[in-house]
Amino acid sequence: MKKHILFLMVVCLFALMPVLAFSQTNQNEPIRSVLIRNSTGGDIYYFFIRKTGDSDNWTEDLLDYAEVYIIEAGDIEDVFLENPLNSANRYDLLAVDDDENLFVKRNIQLSKNIVIEFTRNDMDNDFDPD
């Protein structure tokens, strides 16, 4: 009887290994690009990311790095990142449109294939990026 229980425990452990490995690897999966949907009504000319709480360390303009340059109103673009981000961390995202309006997403957890949508509701011209 003990051998049967031990055998069942081993079988269950092996059956769960792919599930455990999947959840472990996705926790710290490097994010190499971010899909941005522009629903602001204007064209986005600048896009920045920083780790939440790190007020001094915004990235350089990621649109320029990715050679996207502009995300036109209504478009979605895959913005490649110069330095991969850790999916376990949370980030603040800042987009700037053609009228210099600021669109802010705060404390966002990024993951592979996530689509970040900026809308007029994200506009915060009182936001101080410093």
N, C-alpha and C positions, 0 to 999 in steps of 0.2 A: 504494500500500500504506500509506504514512504517513497519507494522508487517511482511509483506512478505520479505522486504529488510533485516530486522533484522534477520529473520529466515534464509535466505540465507547466511548472514554473519556468523551466528553461525555454520551452516552446513559446510561452507568452512573452518572455524577455526578448527573444529573437524577433517575434512578431512586432513588438513595439519599437525596436531599434530604428527603423526608418522614420517613424513619427518623431521620436526623440531627437534624432539627428537633424531632421528638417527644422524643428522648432529652435534648435540650438544654433544652426547656421544662419537662419533668417534674422535672429536677434541682432547680430552685428554685421549684417550684410552691407558691403560698401555700395553707396548710391553714386552712380557715375553720370546720371543725367536726371533731369526733372522735366516732366511734361507740363507746360504752362498753357492754360486756356485764357485768352483775353476776352472777357465779357464786360470790359469797362466802358465801352462806347468810343474810346480813343485808341490810338496806337501806343504800344508800350515801347519806349526807347531805351530804358535801363532796367536791369534786374540784378538784385544783390541778395546774398544770404549771409546770415551770421548765426552762430550757436546762441540759443536763447540765454539771456543774461550776460552775454559778452559784448558790452556796449561799444567797445572800440575796434572790433575786428570784423567789419563788413568785408566781404570778398570784393575783388575788383568787379567791374561791370561784366557779368557773365554772358550777356548777349554779344558783346564785342569779342570775348574769348571764343565763344561758340560759332562766331561768324554768322549769327542770325541777324544781328543789328536791329531789327524791328519785329515786334509781334503785332501784326495789324489787327484792328478790331474784328472780333469774331473768329480769329485764327487760333490754332493750337500749334505749339512748336516744342520740339524736344531739345532742351537746352543742355548741352554737355558741360560737365564741370571740370575745371582744371585740376582740382584736388577732390577725390571721392569723399563723400560724407558718410558718417556712421549712422546706420538706421536706428541704433539704440538711443541716439541723442535727439533733442528737440531743437528746432530752428525757427528763426524769424526770417520772413521773406519780404522784400521791398521791391515794388515795381513803380516806375515813374513814366507817366504818359507824355504825349507831345505838348500838353499845356502845363507840364511840371507838377501835376497832381500826384500825390503820394498814395499808393495802395499798399496796405500792410496786412500781412498774415503773421500772427504771433503764436509761438509755442506749438509749432506743427511737427508732428513726427512723420518723417519721410520714409517711404518704402519704394521698392522697385515697382515701376509702372503706375505709380500714383499720379493723378492729374490734379494739379493745383489750379483752381479757377479764381481769377481776380475779377471782381464785379464792382459796380459803383458803391455797393455797401462796404467795401474794403477801403474806401477813400478816407484818408486821415491826414489832412493838410496841417494839423497841429502836431503831428508826429515829429519828434526830434531824433534824427538818426544818430546823433552823437550821444 
